Amino acid sequence: MDLAFGPYTKFGTIKGILQEAVQIPFVGRVIGTEKVDGTNTRLIFCPDGSVVVGSREDLLWERRDLIGNPAMGIVEAVKDTVHALATTVCKEGLLTVFFVEVYGKPVFGGEGKKLEPIKATLISREMVKALKDLPRAEPLQETSDVPKDGATYVLRNISTRKGMIPDRDRTKMVQRAGKSSPAWKLKVVGDLFVIANATNGMVLDGSGGQLTQRRLNGAAGQGWTFVKEGDGYYIQCKGTGRVLDLEGGSIDEGARILLWEMKKPPGHLNQIWMLTEVKKE
């Protein structure tokens, strides 16, 4: 648990200057960190190669500008780092934002206190190299792929972006994040789809109103239709007329996926599913 305390030592007569006198005594082993006063900064790396630098409130500079807003010394402190990172961080289809702090030293003069930016690079060369080597996130899928015969997909709820997966006993369906979501293969049978687990061949079955996976037996509960809605689909069971429903719209890992009566907008996104086709290598 994180706890926030006042400063460990007392403030002096000039605000911001800490003294030696301890004001919070501790007993036993204590590990603490101290917040260094800095200036909030945003570095926004865009797919087209542009990089925008901003404070918490304002946009200050784009890396190809000749002149930037000098407010709080942010641009001067980060521009070398921005140029160093731009060629590797700017990627097609990917927007990357760094939330950082620019630190400086307080200077007192005729105009009062101001921030003089430190003339060192904000991020060390070692950190730049480490950032270049980081794996890049996949661009966020905006709309569902189209269901088609013989294709294989990951099925994700559109509101949580978590995939449908059998639970540990393989009888119920739940949601999981990441690559743990199995792929589901679609097969057209008549005017319906059969949805088969690509790992074990079991098919999605909604017979009796209970969602599970079983061996293919031709039951009406194993036939499904995809009903387009917005950027995704309702997945509707032929046998019951009900649709896949993420229980309560929960974001929790392991939240159960049920069959429920189709809901109309608004308040229906826990029933809308996005198909991401798994391409063959």
C-alpha positions in Angstrom: 0.0 0.0 0.0 1.3 3.5 -0.9 1.0 6.2 1.8 1.5 9.9 1.2 3.1 11.8 4.1 4.3 15.4 4.5 8.0 15.9 4.2 10.3 13.9 6.5 12.2 17.1 7.5 10.8 20.5 8.3 10.5 23.4 5.8 12.7 26.4 6.4 11.6 30.0 6.3 11.7 30.0 2.5 9.1 27.7 1.2 10.5 24.7 -0.6 13.8 24.6 1.3 14.0 21.6 3.6 15.9 21.7 6.9 17.8 19.1 8.9 15.2 18.9 11.7 13.1 15.7 11.5 9.4 16.1 11.9 8.1 12.5 11.3 9.9 9.9 13.5 9.7 6.3 12.3 10.5 3.1 14.2 12.0 0.1 12.4 13.0 -0.3 8.7 11.4 2.2 6.4 11.7 2.6 2.6 10.6 5.9 1.3 10.7 8.1 -1.8 10.7 11.8 -2.1 8.8 13.6 -4.9 11.1 16.0 -6.7 9.2 19.1 -7.9 9.1 19.1 -11.7 7.0 20.2 -14.6 4.6 17.9 -16.3 5.5 17.2 -19.9 3.9 15.2 -22.7 5.9 13.9 -25.7 3.5 12.8 -28.5 5.0 10.7 -31.2 2.8 10.5 -34.3 2.7 7.9 -37.1 3.6 10.5 -39.8 7.0 11.3 -38.0 5.8 14.5 -36.3 6.4 14.9 -32.6 4.4 17.3 -30.4 5.7 18.5 -27.1 3.3 19.9 -24.5 2.9 20.9 -20.9 -0.1 19.8 -18.9 -2.2 22.7 -20.4 -0.6 23.7 -23.7 1.0 22.5 -26.9 4.4 24.1 -27.0 6.4 22.8 -30.0 6.5 20.4 -33.0 9.9 19.0 -33.7 10.1 20.6 -37.1 9.3 24.1 -35.8 12.1 26.6 -35.8 10.8 28.4 -32.7 8.9 26.9 -29.8 7.1 28.3 -26.8 9.8 28.8 -24.1 7.4 28.3 -21.2 9.0 26.6 -18.2 12.0 25.6 -20.2 10.3 22.4 -21.4 11.2 22.6 -25.1 14.8 23.4 -24.4 15.1 20.5 -22.0 13.6 17.8 -24.2 14.2 18.7 -27.8 17.5 16.7 -28.2 15.8 13.6 -26.7 12.8 14.1 -29.1 15.0 14.1 -32.1 16.9 11.1 -30.9 13.7 9.0 -30.4 11.7 10.1 -33.3 13.1 7.8 -36.0 12.4 4.7 -34.0 9.3 5.6 -31.9 7.2 7.0 -34.8 5.6 4.0 -36.4 2.9 3.7 -39.0 -0.5 3.1 -37.3 0.8 3.8 -33.8 0.5 6.8 -31.6 3.0 6.8 -28.7 2.8 9.2 -25.7 5.4 9.7 -23.0 4.3 11.3 -19.7 7.5 12.8 -18.2 8.8 15.4 -15.8 11.3 18.1 -16.6 13.3 19.0 -13.5 15.2 22.2 -12.9 16.7 24.3 -10.1 14.9 27.2 -8.4 16.4 30.6 -9.1 15.5 33.6 -7.0 15.8 37.1 -8.5 14.1 40.4 -9.0 11.1 38.7 -10.6 10.7 36.1 -7.9 11.1 32.3 -8.2 11.4 30.8 -11.7 12.6 27.5 -13.1 15.9 27.3 -14.9 16.0 24.1 -17.0 18.9 21.8 -16.4 21.1 21.7 -19.5 21.5 17.9 -19.5 19.5 15.5 -21.7 16.3 14.5 -20.0 16.8 10.8 -20.9 20.2 9.2 -20.9 21.6 7.5 -23.9 21.3 4.2 -22.1 17.5 4.8 -21.7 17.2 5.9 -25.3 18.8 2.6 -26.4 16.4 0.7 -24.0 13.4 2.5 -25.4 14.4 1.6 -29.0 14.6 -2.1 -28.0 11.2 -2.2 -26.4 8.6 -4.3 -28.2 6.0 -2.1 -29.9 2.3 -2.4 -29.1 0.0 -3.6 -31.9 -2.3 -0.8 -33.2 -5.7 -0.8 -31.7 -8.3 -2.5 -33.9 -11.1 -0.1 -34.7 -13.7 -2.3 -36.4 -14.4 -6.0 -36.5 -13.1 -8.2 -39.3 -15.9 -9.8 -41.3 -16.9 -13.4 -40.4 -16.3 -15.9 -43.3 -16.2 -19.6 -43.9 -13.0 -21.4 -43.0 -11.3 -18.4 -41.3 -10.0 -18.3 -37.8 -10.5 -15.5 -35.3 -10.0 -14.3 -31.8 -13.3 -13.1 -30.4 -13.1 -10.1 -28.1 -15.7 -8.1 -26.3 -15.7 -4.6 -27.9 -15.9 -2.8 -24.5 -13.1 -4.6 -22.7 -11.0 -5.9 -25.6 -10.6 -9.2 -23.8 -10.9 -12.5 -25.5 -13.3 -15.4 -25.0 -11.7 -18.5 -23.6 -12.9 -21.7 -21.9 -12.4 -21.7 -18.1 -10.2 -24.3 -16.3 -12.8 -27.0 -16.4 -13.5 -26.2 -20.1 -17.2 -26.1 -19.7 -17.9 -22.4 -19.2 -16.7 -19.4 -21.2 -14.9 -16.5 -19.6 -12.8 -13.4 -20.7 -9.1 -13.2 -20.6 -6.7 -10.5 -21.7 -3.6 -10.9 -24.0 -2.4 -13.8 -26.1 -4.0 -16.4 -23.8 -7.2 -16.1 -25.8 -7.7 -19.1 -28.2 -8.6 -18.8 -31.8 -12.1 -19.9 -33.0 -12.6 -21.3 -36.5 -15.8 -20.6 -38.4 -17.5 -23.1 -40.7 -20.7 -22.5 -42.6 -23.3 -25.1 -42.3 -26.4 -24.2 -44.3 -27.2 -20.6 -43.4 -25.5 -20.7 -40.0 -22.0 -20.7 -38.6 -20.4 -23.3 -36.4 -17.8 -21.8 -34.1 -15.0 -24.3 -33.3 -12.2 -24.0 -30.8 -9.1 -24.1 -33.0 -7.1 -25.9 -30.2 -9.4 -28.8 -29.4 -12.1 -28.9 -32.1 -14.9 -28.5 -29.6 -17.7 -26.2 -30.8 -19.6 -23.4 -29.1 -22.9 -24.7 -27.9 -25.8 -22.7 -26.4 -28.3 -25.6 -26.1 -30.7 -25.1 -23.1 -29.6 -21.6 -22.7 -26.2 -22.6 -21.2 -23.1 -21.6 -23.0 -20.4 -24.3 -23.2 -18.4 -26.2 -25.7 -19.2 -29.8 -26.9 -18.5 -32.2 -29.7 -20.2 -31.3 -32.9 -23.6 -33.0 -33.0 -25.7 -30.9 -35.3 -27.9 -29.4 -32.5 -29.6 -26.1 -33.1 -27.7 -24.7 -30.1 -24.5 -25.2 -32.1 -25.6 -22.9 -35.0 -24.8 -19.2 -34.8 -25.4 -16.0 -36.7 -23.4 -12.7 -36.7 -25.7 -9.7 -36.5 -23.8 -6.5 -37.4 -24.1 -3.7 -34.9 -21.8 -0.6 -35.0 -18.1 -1.7 -35.1 -18.8 -5.3 -34.1 -21.4 -8.1 -34.0 -24.0 -9.7 -31.8 -23.3 -13.4 -31.9 -26.7 -15.1 -31.7 -27.5 -18.7 -31.0 -30.0 -20.2 -33.4 -31.4 -22.6 -30.8 -32.4 -20.0 -28.2 -32.3 -16.6 -30.0 -30.0 -15.3 -27.3 -26.7 -13.7 -27.8 -23.2 -13.9 -26.2 -23.2 -11.6 -23.2 -20.3 -10.5 -21.0 -21.9 -10.8 -17.5 -22.5 -7.3 -16.1 -20.1 -5.8 -18.6 -17.3 -6.6 -16.1 -13.7 -5.7 -16.9 -12.4 -8.4 -14.5 -10.2 -11.3 -15.7 -12.3 -14.5 -15.7 -15.6 -12.7 -15.9 -18.2 -15.1 -17.2 -19.7 -15.0 -20.7 -23.3 -16.1 -20.8 -26.3 -16.2 -23.2 -28.8 -13.4 -22.7 -31.7 -11.7 -24.4 -30.4 -9.2 -27.1 -30.2 -5.6 -25.8 -30.6 -2.6 -28.0 -28.4 0.5 -27.7 -27.5 2.1 -25.4 -26.2 -0.3 -22.7 -25.6 -3.1 -25.1 -21.8 -3.1 -25.6 -21.2 -6.1 -23.3 -23.0 -8.0 -26.1 -21.0 -6.7 -29.0 -18.0 -8.7 -30.2 -15.0 -7.9 -32.4 -13.5 -10.6 -34.6 -9.7 -10.4 -35.3 -8.7 -12.7 -38.0 -5.7 -14.9 -37.3 -3.6 -14.9 -40.5 -1.7 -17.9 -41.5 2.1 -17.5 -41.3 
